């Protein structure tokens, strides 16, 4: 009878691992779909595939001390980086914005997003996506640019 319980336990463990893998795969596909939709939206609004755009990448942190190590990594790669306390009502933590001129295409943006999700995990942060002029109305509504370090 103990073999039966052992096999049942092992089977349940295998099922949990497979479900976990499937959920991670689906999340990555959704993020890639989001990048694809943003790039297609930019093209639909007359975006030029052959010129670089100033792209902002966003990360969320629980505290300011967490921002500095990721900021150093991104600055070494040529990004302009700014971080500050989350400014929206009810928000807590810190937002890090990394800006760089990039030719916006679906594979390039999916590659950046995959890499930044991994970097965010390594730095105990969240990767909150990207925006560029012409893709989001929120970027146009901001009256002033942040100070860059």
N, C-alpha and C positions, 0 to 999 in steps of 0.2 A: 504494500500500500504506500510506503514512503517513496518508492520510485515514481508512482503516479503523481504525487504532489511535487516532486522534484521536476518531472517533465512538464507539469502544468505551470510551475513557476518559471522555468526556462522559456517556455512558449510565450508566456505573458511578457517576459522581458524582451524577447525578440520583437513581439508586436509593438511594444512601447517604443523601441528604438526605430522601427520602420515608420511609425506614425510621426515621431519627432523629425526624422529625415524628410518626410513628405511635407510637413508643415514648413520647415526651413526652405525647401525648394520652392514651394508656392509663394512664400514671402519674397524670395529673391526674384521670381518671375514677375510678381506684381510691381516691385520697384523698377525692374527693367521696362515694364509696360508704361510706367509713369514717365520715365525718361523718354520713351518713344513718343508718347502723347505730347509732351512739352516740345520736343523737336518738331514734330508735325505741326503743332500749333504755331510755332515760330515761322515755319515755311509757309503756312496758310496765310499768315499776316504779311507776307512779302519778304521774309528773311532770306538773306543771301548765304548760300551754303559755302561760298568760297572766301568769305571774309571772317576774321575773328570777331567774336563778341566778348564784351566784358561780362564774365559769368561770376556770380556770387554763389558760394557753397556755404551751407549753414550747419552748424553743430550745436548741440545743447549740452551743458554741463551743470552739475549740481552746485559747484562753487568756482570761484575765480582761480584758485590755485590749480585746478585741473586743466585750465585753458592753456597755460604757458608751455607745457611740453609739446602739445599738438601744434601750437602756434609756431614753435621753433622748427618742427619738421616741415610744416607747410612753407614757412619763409625760406628755408633752405632750397625748396623747389621752385622759388620764384613767385610765390603767392604774396599778395599784400594782405595782411591779417589785422583784424580788429576784434576785440571782445569787450563786452560790457554786460551789466546786469540786464536781465530780461525786462523789457520796458512795457509790456502789455499788462493790463489790469488782471490781477489774479495769477500772473505767471511768477514763477520763482526760478532761481538758478541764473546761469549765464549763457549768453549766446556768443558763439565765435563765428565770424564771417571771414571767409578766405576768398579773395578776388584775383582773377587772372584772365587775360585775353586768350580765348580758345576758339578754334573752329568748331562750331557746334554741329555734330552729326550724331545719329543714333548710337553707333558702336562706341564712339569716343565718350559720350556722356554716360552710357551704360558701364563702361570701363571705369570712369571716374567714380560713379556711384558705388560700384562693387568695392573698389579700393577704399573709398571713404567710409563705407559701412564697416569694413574690417578695421580701419584705423580708429574709428569711433569706439568699437568694442575694445580694442587694445588700450585706449585712453579713458575707459569708463565714461563714455559720452554717448550721445545719440546723433546719428547723421540725419539731418532734417531736409535734405534735398538741395536743389539749386534753382536759380532764377537768373534771367537776363532780360534786358529791355526788350519789349515786344512779346514776351511770353506771359508775364503776370501783370495785372493791373496794380497789385500791391507795390511793385517796384516804382511805378510811375507816381504813386500817391505820396511817397516820402519826400518832404520838402528839402531835406538837407542830407548831405553825405556824411558818414561817420569819419572820425579821424583815423588814419591808417598808421600802423607802426612799422 
